[in-house]
Amino acid sequence: MLHRFRPWLLAAVSAALLAPAASFAAPAAKTADSLLWKIEKKGLAPTWVYGIAYVSDTRATSFSPAMKKAFMDSKLIGTEVKLDFNSMMEMGKAILTPEPSLAAKMDPKYYARLVPELDARGYPEVATAKMKPWGAIMLLLIPKKQTGQIPMDLLFSKMAIESQKDYFGLESMEETLKRFESIPEAKQIPLLYALIDQQEQVAKNDQTYMGAYLKQQIEQLPQLFAKEYPQLPATEAGWYDNWRNQQISGRAPQLAERIGKAAEKGDAFIGIGAQFLGGEAGVIQRLRKAGYKVTAVK
């Protein structure tokens, strides 16, 4: 089924893992908020949580000395999902059909616009042609790649392998995919069209998000992250608002619970989307309520 797609996928993952590591440039100026958090409980080695951005932006990978030290001192490295060849193959099997099928489901003009958008994210037309609509939605929500750079979560995977540390995911790839596969089938193509139509605005919203991220203003990030999703007509508000909220606030309880389990072992450094950190219902407050001492570190 994936014999044509597998070589491309292997090449993409291999290239990412063999790419030069991002340079550790000088840290950004201190702000009132923080991306790096120390999780402590008496009798346990500390665990660290770092708010990542799903981008290949060198401004975001200019890590602070404190972050680099916390990473290197930790024995375990975690991300939301374990990103390795097996997980990438699992994703490919889930989002692809045996034969090209997507063009037949779309207006030709929209399909023609989709192809270069996904190509800019590292997915060639041979893959796009076989994508299920919900898979295309998922990948189109990822910011475009910068030439020669890899996204931060994949960078963490690469750094863990290079430093010979144990690497794990808080969630399975199956859990991640199900959130997009759950989009009602009749709504998938209209949502995909909206995402294609609103690429310019989504890109602007992404830049606004990155501005707050680089200033480490984590309290603003959940609302700004929500704006990176396309707008749909009011008639679609019911299912869409519920689904979109599940992608943001709905994930914090599970992430906090699984970070807590990792913290019981200690010596872990875990990267999760920075949009999950702040707020009363965010990961930081949930860990505090669970009895951990949680401290911002610059």
Sequence and secondary structure as in RCSB ss.txt:
>XXXX:A:sequence
MLHRFRPWLLAAVSAALLAPAASFAAPAAKTADSLLWKIEKKGLAPTWVYGIAYVSDTRATSFSPAMKKAFMDSK
LIGTEVKLDFNSMMEMGKAILTPEPSLAAKMDPKYYARLVPELDARGYPEVATAKMKPWGAIMLLLIPKKQTGQI
PMDLLFSKMAIESQKDYFGLESMEETLKRFESIPEAKQIPLLYALIDQQEQVAKNDQTYMGAYLKQQIEQLPQLF
AKEYPQLPATEAGWYDNWRNQQISGRAPQLAERIGKAAEKGDAFIGIGAQFLGGEAGVIQRLRKAGYKVTAVK
>XXXX:A:secstr
  TTHHHHHHHHHHHHHHS            SS SEEEEE TTS  EEEEEE SS  TTTT   HHHHHHHHH S
EEEEEE  SHHHHHHHHHHHB SS  HHHHS HHHHHHHHHHHHTTT  HHHHTTB HHHHHHHHTS    TT  
 HHHHHHHHHHHTT EEEEEE HHHHHHHHHTS HHHHHHHHHHHHHTHHHHHHHHHHHHHHHHTT TTTHHHHH
HTTS    GGGHHHHHHHHHHHTGGGHHHHHHHHHHHHTT  EEEEEEGGGTSSTTSHHHHHHHTT EEEEE 
